Amino acid sequence: MDTNHPNTGPALSPILEHEKDQIKTLILSLMLSASPCIQSRLSEVLAVIGKHHFPKSCPSKGLTPKRFFFWRPFQPPSLAKHIKALLVKRLCGEPKVGLLSEDSGSEPEEALDKSFGFGNNFRAKYKLVKKLGRGAKGHVFSGRGRKGELKDQLVAVKIIPKAKMKTSFCIEEVQREVKILKALSGHKHLLKFYEACEDDNNVYIVTELCEGGDLWDRILPRGGMCSEEEAKAIVKQILSVVSFCHLQGIMHRDIKPENILFTSGGEDAEIKLIDFGASDLIRQDDQRFSDIVGTYIYRAPEVLRESYSVEADLWSIGVITYHLLGGDWPFWAPTRSGTFKLVRRCDPNFDDEPWPSVSPEANDFFKRLLNKIEHKRMTAAGALAHRWLQDESHPDPVPLDYLIYRLVNSYLHSNPLRCAAQKALSKALTEDQLVYLKAQFRLLEPNRDGSVSLENFKMALARNTTNIIDESWVSNIPTEMGSLADRKMYFEEFCSAVIHIRHLEADEGWEQIVSTAFEHFQQEGNRVISHQEFCQELDIRGPKALSSVQNCIRNSDGKLNLTGFIKLLHGRIRKSKHYNIKRH
């Protein structure tokens, strides 16, 4: 027997049925005095040793139901993860490297070419040291380089069994993950990618090793929560890397504490976002996805509706941030279906402790990320400019936002009346809202006269993107902005172009903002317009077109009223393109 092999261990006898019942009873008794977070972990343990049916709770109207378990806010370190790992090991055994895949049934397998063209010298270059974890697609080990630049250096090795690649889509997923990791390597909050190898049995993805544990390891000993200042430091780093990914046209789709690692055990250790196995590229503007992926507790409402895009990543960050400050989930029920019902229908609970003592800025931040209407959610770059995360005396840099390209492109193709409406709206913005716009304009590096042109937009993309952008929708935008090649855009017009009406509607001061904007529009842009012409402006057609704008024009002077002004700001209804993928 190879005693150095990471999977080698003493022979374990199977657990008897009466032992399982005893373990279930013990775990259930622990759940009665545990926090909801640890309850969720313990329920996963129960799932390992057999199904258990929990009594259904009755959600309170409009809010996530209150938890009636008594628990202290600062729990001792949770043993749930370790109990689960030991039970898995005892019940299921440890698979040998080279035979890592679990039995997935006897379904017929396609005749597939599982050769990726990666190097086949993994065992000559690396030695596996210790098993670190196990996921849906494979296992993760720590390893050590045997020779070359990585000799004696610790690395992380993700091992994906080829036996689990049952379809061509599974093979494409692995190819895409390697491509994304390779392209994004170098960002300070992403793992350094070293190489990918393969043999007859497995694919090996070799990356930087983080030794500080994941976000759960960091916060569970503190009761699953932390202070606002600690939460800010973590959330800023998550948003920074997610903003970078979105600018490349990459959606992560599985952001959760287990995929957020710390480089070391130090208090000031940086985080790394890992596991791009569920990620995908957005190849067309306004493309929507329909496959349901990711961990269920972090899924956004639109993911459950099977029509979503990058906004779903921001929902996941909102769930994590809520837990960091509250030690609890914003939406939680004993069953998945119950949790999904709360996600679709209810609002998070901000009434119970500790929320009354949490700053108003933090509460606003959560509400802007956990908005059920995805188009009203902040982008990752926009969230970094939120007043909760910005220190007025030492403001943090805000990264380039993919959204400004989409909005400027839309503005350049808008009619004069809508441009006038957006100009009026820009004059009503507050100083807090201008922080984001000023940061984005600076990133375009304006010319000496304070203007930007198409070349500024192109160069900003070149400075902030990788070569994988060539496969995403973002690379096509500068071509569509061609009309900007022959003219200049100054900051005032830039503000008009980059205003996002949906984001502003989510602001608590929206009614005052739009009222002030309408006054400006009355003075500078409003004009007489017929119902038929207004339908053409909005590109509304069909038998019900005229009836849909009847309440938008004043009878007194034939000009737009406030309702018509808001409808004009929303602009033409753009039909989304769907990219239907079902993962198997």
Secondary structure as GFF3:
##gff-version 3
##sequence-region A 1 584
A	DSSP	alpha_helix	17	31	.	.	.	ID=ss1
A	DSSP	alpha_helix	36	49	.	.	.	ID=ss2
A	DSSP	alpha_helix	80	92	.	.	.	ID=ss3
A	DSSP	alpha_helix	122	125	.	.	.	ID=ss4
A	DSSP	beta_strand	126	134	.	.	.	ID=ss5
A	DSSP	beta_strand	139	145	.	.	.	ID=ss6
A	DSSP	three_ten_helix	148	150	.	.	.	ID=ss7
A	DSSP	beta_strand	154	161	.	.	.	ID=ss8
A	DSSP	three_ten_helix	162	164	.	.	.	ID=ss9
A	DSSP	alpha_helix	168	184	.	.	.	ID=ss10
A	DSSP	beta_strand	193	198	.	.	.	ID=ss11
A	DSSP	beta_strand	202	208	.	.	.	ID=ss12
A	DSSP	alpha_helix	215	219	.	.	.	ID=ss13
A	DSSP	three_ten_helix	220	222	.	.	.	ID=ss14
A	DSSP	alpha_helix	228	247	.	.	.	ID=ss15
A	DSSP	beta_strand	250	251	.	.	.	ID=ss16
A	DSSP	three_ten_helix	257	259	.	.	.	ID=ss17
A	DSSP	beta_strand	260	262	.	.	.	ID=ss18
A	DSSP	beta_strand	271	273	.	.	.	ID=ss19
A	DSSP	beta_strand	280	281	.	.	.	ID=ss20
A	DSSP	beta_strand	287	289	.	.	.	ID=ss21
A	DSSP	three_ten_helix	296	298	.	.	.	ID=ss22
A	DSSP	alpha_helix	301	304	.	.	.	ID=ss23
A	DSSP	alpha_helix	311	326	.	.	.	ID=ss24
A	DSSP	alpha_helix	336	345	.	.	.	ID=ss25
A	DSSP	three_ten_helix	355	357	.	.	.	ID=ss26
A	DSSP	alpha_helix	360	369	.	.	.	ID=ss27
A	DSSP	three_ten_helix	374	376	.	.	.	ID=ss28
A	DSSP	alpha_helix	380	384	.	.	.	ID=ss29
A	DSSP	alpha_helix	402	412	.	.	.	ID=ss30
A	DSSP	alpha_helix	416	426	.	.	.	ID=ss31
A	DSSP	alpha_helix	431	443	.	.	.	ID=ss32
A	DSSP	alpha_helix	454	464	.	.	.	ID=ss33
A	DSSP	three_ten_helix	467	471	.	.	.	ID=ss34
A	DSSP	three_ten_helix	473	476	.	.	.	ID=ss35
A	DSSP	alpha_helix	477	480	.	.	.	ID=ss36
A	DSSP	three_ten_helix	482	486	.	.	.	ID=ss37
A	DSSP	alpha_helix	491	498	.	.	.	ID=ss38
A	DSSP	alpha_helix	501	505	.	.	.	ID=ss39
A	DSSP	alpha_helix	510	524	.	.	.	ID=ss40
A	DSSP	alpha_helix	531	538	.	.	.	ID=ss41
A	DSSP	three_ten_helix	546	552	.	.	.	ID=ss42
A	DSSP	alpha_helix	562	570	.	.	.	ID=ss43
A	DSSP	beta_strand	577	579	.	.	.	ID=ss44
###
